[in-house]
């Protein structure tokens, strides 16, 4: 090889590395910086609270006091690079691979009905391969919202006609996806996914008439699946009666409220929870907000709420600056998914809603949920980058026109 060619190839590979590095840098766009900052703050806070809330149960399960914590750290180490990779992808990548992503998500969800599937708390929504367990519905959430955005973008000239707004986004796409999860009896996850799809349709510019029909159909479906399940009816009636069944269905919600009340304004101190000593089921997962309130008090609990409100504001800014309908729909759906699920989780803990079994995004213990949420934030950052580039192009074009 000649010296000139070697130099040329070396320069080319160096330029490729520089381009990749430029893509991964946050740049000067404040929206992208804010997304990274809030996400990493929530994940870091979550790791601290998982360490505290899981220490006793981890020890009792012969994993040492740090077993649950190190497991969650492992998932964060996987999820954060995944977020960076997703953030580096151009919008065309998500549009081009949307159908493949949905198909893959549905195939993974189908595995729960094979011998790999297992039941957890009565829901068959998990797969187990050796010591590795995963919840495919979390990956399906991300695949579904990207697919909805891609379909709405492709059908943009036909939107405004109810038939084209419902097909194939709702019928059969979302019905198949949600139905595959509902077959495992996980109504809580189905409700979050349904809200996510509705959010994507709303921010994607679907007509109010179609949104109304979709909401009505969804509400009727929820009523049907609640009244046809004895367990769900018992939970609903138990919640309505103030969870009087202390030793039964009321055990978890009551102990969650007691943990919150015991924290007062300033909390009992990090690591000082009494509820985590096997009094509160799922203390590091669905009810981690109760441990936050007990150990860090009202101030700590409000800090979590404020962080999710700030994340909402930042995502709304991404939606406002998005280049096209795809970006608005996808970010809108992810906004409803992550922030909506957060407030549903908090609502369950404080007694506003009956127990639904959904974790607190980015904070609760749970590998699949954390990785999926970080991947979703990566997609939002990808759209935010594109939006910043789009507005820079508009500003440059306006400047040339002025001159």
The 8 nearest C-alpha neighbors of each residue, nearest first, counted from 0:
[[1, 2, 4, 5, 3, 6, 8, 7],
 [0, 2, 4, 3, 5, 6, 7, 8],
 [1, 3, 5, 4, 6, 0, 7, 8],
 [4, 2, 6, 1, 5, 7, 0, 8],
 [3, 5, 7, 1, 6, 2, 8, 0],
 [6, 4, 2, 8, 7, 3, 9, 1],
 [5, 7, 9, 3, 4, 8, 10, 2],
 [6, 8, 4, 10, 5, 9, 3, 11],
 [9, 7, 11, 5, 10, 6, 4, 12],
 [10, 8, 6, 12, 11, 7, 5, 13],
 [9, 11, 13, 7, 8, 12, 6, 14],
 [12, 10, 8, 14, 13, 9, 7, 15],
 [13, 11, 15, 9, 14, 10, 8, 16],
 [14, 12, 10, 16, 15, 11, 9, 17],
 [13, 15, 17, 11, 12, 16, 18, 10],
 [16, 14, 12, 18, 13, 17, 19, 11],
 [15, 17, 13, 19, 14, 18, 20, 12],
 [18, 16, 14, 20, 15, 19, 21, 13],
 [17, 19, 21, 15, 20, 16, 14, 22],
 [20, 18, 16, 22, 21, 17, 15, 23],
 [21, 19, 17, 23, 22, 18, 16, 24],
 [20, 22, 18, 24, 19, 23, 17, 26],
 [21, 23, 19, 20, 24, 87, 18, 25],
 [24, 22, 20, 21, 87, 25, 19, 83],
 [25, 23, 21, 26, 22, 20, 19, 87],
 [24, 26, 32, 31, 23, 27, 28, 22],
 [27, 25, 24, 28, 32, 31, 21, 29],
 [26, 28, 29, 25, 32, 31, 30, 24],
 [29, 27, 30, 31, 26, 32, 387, 25],
 [28, 30, 32, 31, 33, 27, 26, 34],
 [29, 31, 33, 32, 28, 34, 313, 383],
 [32, 30, 34, 33, 29, 28, 380, 25],
 [31, 33, 29, 35, 30, 34, 25, 36],
 [32, 34, 36, 30, 31, 35, 29, 37],
 [35, 33, 31, 37, 32, 36, 38, 30],
 [34, 36, 32, 38, 33, 37, 39, 31],
 [35, 37, 33, 39, 34, 38, 40, 32],
 [38, 36, 40, 34, 39, 35, 33, 41],
 [39, 37, 41, 35, 40, 36, 34, 42],
 [38, 40, 42, 36, 41, 37, 43, 35],
 [39, 41, 37, 43, 38, 42, 36, 44],
 [42, 40, 44, 38, 39, 43, 45, 361],
 [41, 43, 45, 39, 361, 44, 40, 362],
 [44, 42, 40, 46, 45, 41, 39, 47],
 [45, 43, 41, 47, 42, 46, 40, 48],
 [44, 362, 46, 42, 48, 43, 47, 41],
 [47, 45, 49, 43, 48, 44, 50, 42],
 [48, 46, 50, 44, 45, 49, 51, 43],
 [47, 49, 51, 45, 50, 46, 52, 44],
 [50, 48, 46, 52, 51, 47, 283, 53],
 [51, 49, 68, 47, 48, 53, 52, 54],
 [50, 52, 48, 270, 49, 54, 53, 47],
 [51, 53, 283, 49, 50, 54, 275, 48],
 [54, 52, 283, 56, 49, 50, 55, 51],
 [53, 55, 64, 57, 51, 56, 52, 50],
 [56, 54, 58, 57, 53, 276, 59, 64],
 [55, 57, 59, 58, 53, 54, 60, 277],
 [58, 56, 60, 62, 54, 55, 59, 66],
 [57, 59, 63, 64, 55, 61, 60, 56],
 [58, 60, 56, 61, 57, 55, 62, 63],
 [59, 61, 57, 58, 62, 56, 63, 55],
 [62, 60, 58, 59, 63, 57, 66, 64],
 [63, 61, 66, 57, 58, 60, 64, 65],
 [64, 62, 58, 66, 65, 61, 57, 54],
 [63, 65, 54, 58, 57, 66, 55, 62],
 [64, 66, 68, 63, 67, 54, 69, 50],
 [67, 65, 62, 63, 68, 69, 57, 64],
 [68, 66, 70, 69, 65, 53, 57, 71],
 [67, 69, 50, 65, 71, 70, 66, 49],
 [70, 68, 72, 71, 66, 67, 65, 73],
 [71, 69, 73, 67, 68, 72, 66, 74],
 [70, 72, 74, 68, 73, 69, 67, 75],
 [73, 71, 69, 75, 74, 70, 76, 68],
 [74, 72, 76, 70, 71, 75, 69, 77],
 [73, 75, 77, 71, 366, 76, 72, 78],
 [74, 76, 78, 72, 77, 73, 79, 71],
 [77, 75, 73, 74, 78, 79, 72, 80],
 [78, 76, 74, 75, 79, 80, 73, 81],
 [77, 79, 370, 75, 81, 80, 76, 373],
 [78, 80, 82, 81, 76, 77, 75, 83],
 [81, 79, 83, 82, 78, 77, 84, 76],
 [82, 80, 78, 84, 79, 83, 374, 85],
 [81, 83, 377, 374, 79, 85, 373, 80],
 [84, 82, 80, 86, 81, 85, 377, 87],
 [83, 85, 81, 87, 86, 82, 80, 88],
 [86, 84, 377, 82, 88, 87, 83, 378],
 [87, 85, 381, 377, 83, 380, 84, 378],
 [86, 88, 84, 85, 22, 23, 381, 83],
 [87, 89, 85, 86, 381, 92, 90, 84],
 [90, 88, 91, 92, 381, 87, 93, 385],
 [89, 91, 92, 93, 94, 88, 382, 381],
 [92, 90, 94, 89, 93, 95, 88, 96],
 [91, 93, 95, 90, 94, 89, 96, 88],
 [94, 92, 96, 90, 91, 95, 97, 145],
 [93, 95, 91, 149, 97, 92, 96, 90],
 [96, 94, 92, 93, 97, 91, 98, 149],
 [95, 97, 99, 93, 94, 98, 100, 92],
 [98, 96, 146, 100, 94, 99, 93, 95],
 [99, 97, 101, 100, 96, 102, 146, 95],
 [100, 98, 102, 96, 101, 97, 103, 95],
 [99, 101, 103, 97, 142, 98, 102, 104],
 [102, 100, 142, 104, 98, 103, 99, 143],
 [101, 103, 99, 105, 104, 100, 98, 106],
 [102, 104, 106, 100, 101, 105, 99, 107],
 [103, 105, 139, 101, 107, 102, 106, 100],
 [104, 106, 108, 102, 107, 103, 109, 101],
 [107, 105, 109, 103, 108, 104, 102, 110],
 [108, 106, 104, 110, 109, 105, 135, 103],
 [107, 109, 105, 135, 110, 106, 111, 136],
 [108, 110, 106, 107, 111, 112, 105, 179],
 [111, 109, 113, 112, 108, 107, 116, 115],
 [110, 116, 112, 109, 126, 113, 125, 124],
 [113, 111, 110, 116, 109, 114, 115, 123],
 [112, 114, 110, 115, 111, 116, 109, 126],
 [115, 113, 116, 112, 111, 117, 110, 126],
 [116, 114, 126, 113, 127, 111, 110, 117],
 [115, 117, 111, 126, 114, 113, 125, 112],
 [118, 116, 125, 123, 126, 119, 115, 127],
 [117, 119, 123, 122, 121, 120, 125, 124],
 [118, 120, 122, 121, 123, 117, 125, 124],
 [121, 119, 122, 118, 123, 356, 185, 124],
 [120, 122, 119, 118, 123, 184, 185, 183],
 [123, 121, 118, 184, 119, 185, 183, 124],
 [124, 122, 118, 183, 117, 125, 119, 111],
 [123, 125, 183, 122, 111, 134, 118, 185],
 [126, 124, 134, 117, 116, 133, 111, 123],
 [127, 125, 116, 115, 111, 133, 132, 117],
 [126, 128, 132, 115, 131, 129, 116, 117],
 [129, 127, 131, 130, 132, 115, 126, 133],
 [130, 128, 131, 127, 132, 115, 126, 133],
 [129, 131, 128, 132, 127, 133, 126, 70],
 [132, 130, 128, 129, 127, 133, 126, 366],
 [131, 133, 127, 126, 128, 130, 125, 134],
 [134, 132, 126, 125, 367, 135, 127, 131],
 [133, 135, 125, 136, 367, 137, 124, 126],
 [136, 134, 108, 137, 138, 107, 133, 139],
 [135, 137, 139, 138, 134, 108, 140, 180],
 [138, 136, 140, 139, 135, 368, 371, 134],
 [139, 137, 140, 135, 136, 141, 371, 104],
 [138, 140, 104, 136, 142, 137, 141, 143],
 [141, 139, 143, 137, 138, 142, 136, 144],
 [142, 140, 144, 143, 139, 138, 375, 145],
 [141, 143, 101, 139, 100, 145, 140, 144],
 [144, 142, 146, 140, 141, 145, 101, 139],
 [143, 145, 147, 146, 141, 142, 329, 332],
 [146, 144, 148, 142, 143, 147, 329, 97],
 [145, 147, 97, 143, 149, 144, 148, 142],
 [148, 146, 144, 150, 149, 145, 168, 143],
 [147, 149, 325, 328, 145, 151, 329, 146],
 [148, 150, 146, 152, 94, 147, 151, 325],
 [151, 149, 153, 147, 152, 148, 154, 146],
 [152, 150, 154, 148, 153, 149, 155, 147],
 [151, 153, 149, 155, 325, 150, 154, 324],
 [152, 154, 150, 151, 155, 149, 156, 148],
 [155, 153, 151, 157, 152, 156, 150, 158],
 [154, 156, 152, 158, 157, 153, 151, 324],
 [157, 155, 154, 158, 153, 159, 152, 151],
 [158, 156, 155, 154, 163, 159, 160, 164],
 [159, 157, 155, 160, 156, 164, 163, 154],
 [158, 160, 206, 161, 157, 164, 205, 163],
 [161, 159, 158, 162, 163, 164, 157, 206],
 [162, 160, 164, 163, 209, 165, 159, 158],
 [163, 161, 165, 164, 160, 166, 159, 158],
 [162, 164, 166, 161, 165, 160, 158, 157],
 [163, 165, 161, 162, 158, 166, 160, 205],
 [164, 166, 169, 162, 163, 168, 167, 170],
 [167, 165, 170, 163, 168, 164, 169, 162],
 [166, 168, 170, 172, 171, 169, 165, 163],
 [169, 167, 166, 172, 165, 170, 147, 173],
 [170, 168, 173, 165, 172, 171, 167, 166],
 [171, 169, 167, 166, 172, 168, 165, 174],
 [170, 172, 174, 167, 169, 175, 173, 168],
 [173, 171, 168, 170, 175, 169, 167, 174],
 [172, 174, 169, 176, 175, 177, 171, 168],
 [173, 175, 177, 171, 176, 172, 178, 169],
 [174, 176, 178, 173, 172, 177, 171, 179],
 [177, 175, 173, 179, 178, 174, 172, 105],
 [178, 176, 174, 180, 179, 175, 189, 173],
 [177, 179, 181, 175, 180, 176, 174, 182],
 [178, 180, 176, 182, 177, 181, 175, 108],
 [181, 179, 177, 178, 182, 183, 185, 189],
 [182, 180, 184, 178, 183, 185, 179, 186],
 [183, 181, 184, 179, 180, 178, 185, 123],
 [182, 184, 123, 181, 124, 180, 122, 185],
 [185, 183, 181, 122, 182, 186, 123, 180],
 [186, 184, 181, 122, 187, 183, 188, 180],
 [185, 187, 189, 188, 184, 181, 190, 355],
 [188, 186, 355, 190, 189, 185, 356, 357],
 [189, 187, 191, 190, 186, 185, 192, 357],
 [188, 190, 186, 192, 187, 191, 177, 193],
 [191, 189, 193, 187, 188, 192, 186, 194],
 [192, 190, 194, 188, 189, 193, 195, 336],
 [193, 191, 195, 189, 194, 190, 188, 196],
 [192, 194, 190, 196, 195, 191, 189, 197],
 [195, 193, 197, 191, 192, 196, 198, 190],
 [194, 196, 332, 192, 198, 336, 335, 193],
 [197, 195, 199, 193, 198, 194, 332, 200],
 [196, 198, 194, 200, 195, 199, 201, 193],
 [199, 197, 332, 201, 195, 196, 200, 331],
 [200, 198, 332, 328, 196, 331, 202, 197],
 [199, 201, 203, 197, 198, 205, 202, 196],
 [202, 200, 198, 203, 199, 204, 205, 197],
 [203, 201, 328, 204, 199, 331, 200, 327],
 [204, 202, 328, 200, 201, 324, 327, 199],
 [203, 205, 202, 201, 200, 206, 324, 328],
 [204, 206, 200, 201, 203, 207, 164, 210],
 [207, 205, 208, 209, 159, 210, 204, 161],
 [206, 208, 210, 209, 211, 205, 201, 212],
 [207, 209, 211, 206, 210, 212, 161, 205],
 [208, 210, 212, 211, 206, 207, 161, 213],
 [211, 209, 207, 213, 208, 212, 214, 206],
 [212, 210, 214, 208, 209, 213, 207, 215],
 [211, 213, 209, 215, 214, 210, 216, 208],
 [214, 212, 210, 216, 211, 215, 217, 209],
 [213, 215, 217, 211, 216, 212, 210, 218],
 [216, 214, 218, 212, 217, 213, 211, 219],
 [217, 215, 213, 219, 214, 218, 212, 220],
 [216, 218, 220, 214, 215, 219, 213, 221],
 [217, 219, 221, 215, 220, 216, 214, 222],
 [220, 218, 222, 216, 221, 217, 223, 215],
 [219, 221, 217, 223, 218, 222, 216, 224],
 [222, 220, 218, 224, 223, 219, 225, 217],
 [221, 223, 219, 225, 220, 224, 226, 218],
 [224, 222, 220, 221, 226, 225, 227, 219],
 [225, 223, 221, 227, 222, 226, 220, 228],
 [224, 226, 222, 223, 228, 227, 231, 232],
 [225, 227, 223, 228, 224, 222, 232, 229],
 [226, 228, 224, 225, 223, 229, 232, 231],
 [229, 227, 231, 225, 230, 226, 232, 224],
 [228, 230, 232, 231, 233, 227, 226, 225],
 [231, 229, 233, 232, 228, 234, 225, 235],
 [230, 232, 234, 228, 233, 229, 225, 235],
 [231, 233, 235, 229, 234, 230, 236, 225],
 [234, 232, 230, 236, 231, 235, 237, 229],
 [235, 233, 237, 231, 232, 236, 238, 230],
 [234, 236, 232, 238, 237, 233, 353, 231],
 [237, 235, 239, 233, 238, 234, 232, 240],
 [238, 236, 242, 234, 240, 235, 239, 233],
 [237, 239, 242, 235, 241, 236, 240, 353],
 [238, 240, 236, 237, 241, 235, 242, 353],
 [241, 239, 237, 238, 242, 236, 243, 235],
 [240, 242, 238, 239, 243, 237, 249, 244],
 [243, 241, 249, 237, 238, 244, 240, 245],
 [244, 242, 245, 241, 249, 240, 237, 238],
 [245, 243, 249, 247, 242, 246, 248, 237],
 [244, 246, 249, 250, 243, 247, 242, 248],
 [247, 245, 250, 244, 249, 248, 243, 251],
 [246, 248, 244, 249, 245, 250, 251, 243],
 [247, 249, 250, 244, 234, 246, 251, 245],
 [248, 250, 242, 245, 244, 247, 252, 251],
 [251, 249, 245, 253, 246, 248, 247, 252],
 [250, 252, 254, 253, 249, 279, 255, 280],
 [253, 251, 255, 254, 249, 250, 256, 348],
 [254, 252, 256, 255, 250, 251, 249, 257],
 [253, 255, 257, 251, 256, 252, 279, 258],
 [254, 256, 252, 258, 253, 289, 257, 348],
 [257, 255, 259, 253, 258, 254, 260, 349],
 [256, 258, 254, 260, 259, 255, 261, 253],
 [257, 259, 261, 255, 293, 256, 260, 289],
 [258, 260, 292, 293, 256, 289, 257, 262],
 [261, 259, 257, 262, 258, 263, 256, 293],
 [260, 262, 258, 259, 263, 293, 257, 266],
 [293, 263, 261, 266, 296, 259, 260, 267],
 [262, 264, 296, 266, 261, 260, 265, 297],
 [263, 265, 297, 296, 266, 298, 262, 295],
 [266, 264, 296, 295, 263, 298, 297, 262],
 [296, 267, 265, 262, 295, 294, 293, 268],
 [268, 266, 294, 262, 271, 293, 295, 272],
 [267, 269, 294, 271, 266, 295, 270, 272],
 [268, 270, 294, 271, 295, 267, 51, 272],
 [269, 271, 51, 272, 268, 294, 52, 267],
 [270, 272, 268, 269, 267, 294, 273, 293],
 [273, 271, 274, 294, 270, 275, 293, 290],
 [272, 274, 275, 276, 271, 278, 258, 293],
 [273, 275, 278, 279, 276, 272, 258, 277],
 [274, 276, 277, 273, 52, 279, 282, 272],
 [275, 277, 274, 278, 273, 55, 279, 56],
 [278, 276, 275, 279, 274, 280, 56, 55],
 [279, 277, 274, 276, 275, 280, 254, 273],
 [278, 280, 274, 282, 277, 254, 275, 251],
 [279, 281, 282, 251, 278, 277, 286, 275],
 [282, 280, 284, 283, 285, 286, 279, 287],
 [283, 281, 286, 287, 280, 284, 279, 275],
 [284, 282, 287, 52, 53, 281, 49, 364],
 [283, 285, 363, 364, 281, 287, 286, 282],
 [284, 286, 358, 281, 287, 357, 356, 359],
 [287, 285, 282, 288, 289, 284, 281, 348],
 [286, 288, 283, 282, 290, 289, 284, 285],
 [289, 287, 291, 286, 290, 292, 345, 348],
 [288, 290, 292, 259, 287, 291, 255, 286],
 [289, 291, 293, 287, 292, 288, 294, 258],
 [292, 290, 288, 289, 294, 293, 295, 300],
 [293, 291, 296, 259, 289, 300, 290, 295],
 [262, 292, 294, 259, 290, 258, 266, 296],
 [293, 295, 266, 268, 267, 269, 291, 292],
 [296, 294, 266, 299, 292, 291, 265, 293],
 [266, 297, 295, 265, 292, 262, 264, 263],
 [296, 298, 264, 300, 299, 292, 301, 263],
 [299, 297, 301, 296, 300, 302, 264, 265],
 [300, 298, 295, 302, 296, 301, 297, 292],
 [299, 301, 297, 292, 303, 302, 298, 291],
 [302, 300, 304, 298, 303, 299, 297, 305],
 [301, 303, 299, 305, 300, 304, 298, 306],
 [302, 304, 306, 301, 300, 305, 307, 299],
 [305, 303, 301, 307, 302, 306, 308, 300],
 [304, 306, 308, 302, 307, 303, 301, 309],
 [307, 305, 309, 303, 308, 304, 310, 302],
 [306, 308, 310, 304, 309, 305, 311, 338],
 [309, 307, 305, 311, 310, 306, 304, 312],
 [308, 310, 312, 306, 311, 307, 305, 313],
 [309, 311, 307, 313, 308, 312, 314, 306],
 [312, 310, 308, 314, 309, 313, 315, 307],
 [311, 313, 309, 315, 310, 314, 316, 308],
 [314, 312, 316, 310, 315, 311, 309, 30],
 [315, 313, 317, 311, 316, 312, 310, 318],
 [314, 316, 318, 312, 317, 313, 311, 319],
 [315, 317, 319, 313, 314, 318, 320, 312],
 [318, 316, 314, 320, 315, 383, 319, 321],
 [319, 317, 327, 315, 321, 316, 320, 314],
 [318, 320, 316, 317, 321, 315, 327, 314],
 [319, 321, 317, 386, 318, 316, 322, 387],
 [322, 320, 386, 318, 326, 323, 319, 327],
 [321, 323, 386, 389, 320, 326, 385, 324],
 [324, 322, 325, 326, 321, 327, 152, 386],
 [323, 325, 327, 326, 203, 152, 328, 151],
 [326, 324, 148, 152, 328, 323, 327, 149],
 [327, 325, 329, 321, 324, 328, 323, 382],
 [326, 328, 318, 324, 330, 325, 203, 329],
 [329, 327, 203, 199, 331, 202, 148, 325],
 [328, 330, 332, 148, 326, 331, 327, 145],
 [329, 331, 333, 332, 327, 328, 379, 334],
 [332, 330, 334, 199, 328, 329, 202, 333],
 [331, 333, 199, 195, 198, 329, 335, 334],
 [334, 332, 336, 330, 335, 331, 337, 329],
 [335, 333, 331, 332, 336, 337, 338, 330],
 [334, 336, 339, 332, 195, 333, 338, 337],
 [335, 337, 333, 195, 339, 334, 340, 338],
 [338, 336, 340, 334, 339, 335, 333, 360],
 [339, 337, 341, 340, 335, 334, 336, 307],
 [338, 340, 335, 342, 341, 336, 337, 343],
 [339, 341, 343, 337, 338, 342, 336, 344],
 [342, 340, 338, 359, 344, 339, 343, 360],
 [341, 343, 345, 344, 339, 340, 346, 338],
 [344, 342, 346, 340, 345, 341, 347, 339],
 [345, 343, 341, 347, 342, 346, 359, 340],
 [344, 346, 342, 348, 347, 343, 341, 349],
 [347, 345, 343, 351, 349, 344, 348, 352],
 [346, 348, 352, 350, 344, 345, 349, 354],
 [347, 349, 345, 350, 346, 255, 286, 289],
 [350, 348, 346, 347, 351, 256, 345, 255],
 [351, 349, 347, 348, 352, 346, 353, 252],
 [350, 352, 346, 347, 349, 353, 348, 345],
 [353, 351, 347, 350, 346, 354, 343, 238],
 [352, 354, 238, 347, 235, 355, 234, 350],
 [353, 355, 347, 356, 352, 234, 252, 348],
 [356, 354, 187, 357, 353, 347, 186, 352],
 [355, 357, 354, 187, 285, 358, 188, 344],
 [356, 358, 355, 285, 344, 187, 188, 359],
 [359, 357, 285, 284, 363, 360, 344, 356],
 [358, 360, 341, 363, 362, 344, 285, 361],
 [361, 359, 362, 341, 358, 337, 363, 369],
 [360, 362, 42, 369, 41, 363, 359, 45],
 [45, 363, 361, 360, 359, 42, 41, 364],
 [364, 362, 284, 359, 358, 283, 287, 361],
 [365, 363, 284, 283, 49, 71, 362, 366],
 [366, 364, 368, 367, 369, 363, 71, 284],
 [365, 367, 74, 369, 368, 370, 71, 364],
 [368, 366, 370, 369, 133, 134, 365, 371],
 [367, 369, 371, 366, 370, 365, 137, 372],
 [368, 370, 372, 366, 361, 371, 367, 373],
 [369, 371, 78, 373, 367, 372, 368, 374],
 [372, 370, 374, 368, 373, 369, 138, 137],
 [373, 371, 375, 369, 374, 370, 368, 376],
 [372, 374, 376, 370, 82, 375, 371, 78],
 [373, 375, 82, 377, 371, 372, 376, 81],
 [374, 376, 372, 378, 377, 373, 371, 141],
 [377, 375, 379, 373, 378, 374, 380, 372],
 [378, 376, 82, 86, 85, 374, 380, 375],
 [377, 379, 381, 375, 376, 380, 85, 86],
 [380, 378, 376, 382, 381, 377, 330, 383],
 [381, 379, 383, 377, 86, 382, 378, 31],
 [382, 380, 86, 378, 384, 379, 383, 87],
 [381, 383, 385, 379, 380, 384, 326, 386],
 [384, 382, 380, 386, 317, 385, 381, 379],
 [385, 383, 387, 381, 386, 382, 380, 388],
 [384, 386, 388, 382, 383, 387, 389, 381],
 [387, 385, 321, 389, 383, 320, 388, 384],
 [386, 388, 384, 390, 389, 385, 391, 383],
 [389, 387, 385, 391, 386, 390, 392, 384],
 [388, 390, 386, 392, 391, 387, 385, 322],
 [391, 389, 393, 392, 387, 388, 394, 386],
 [390, 392, 388, 394, 389, 393, 395, 387],
 [391, 393, 395, 389, 390, 394, 396, 388],
 [394, 392, 390, 396, 391, 395, 397, 389],
 [395, 393, 397, 391, 396, 392, 390, 398],
 [396, 394, 398, 392, 397, 393, 391, 399],
 [395, 397, 393, 399, 398, 394, 392, 400],
 [398, 396, 394, 400, 395, 399, 393, 401],
 [399, 397, 395, 401, 396, 400, 394, 402],
 [398, 400, 396, 402, 401, 397, 395, 394],
 [401, 399, 397, 398, 402, 396, 395, 394],
 [402, 400, 398, 399, 397, 396, 395, 394],
 [401, 399, 400, 398, 397, 396, 395, 394]]
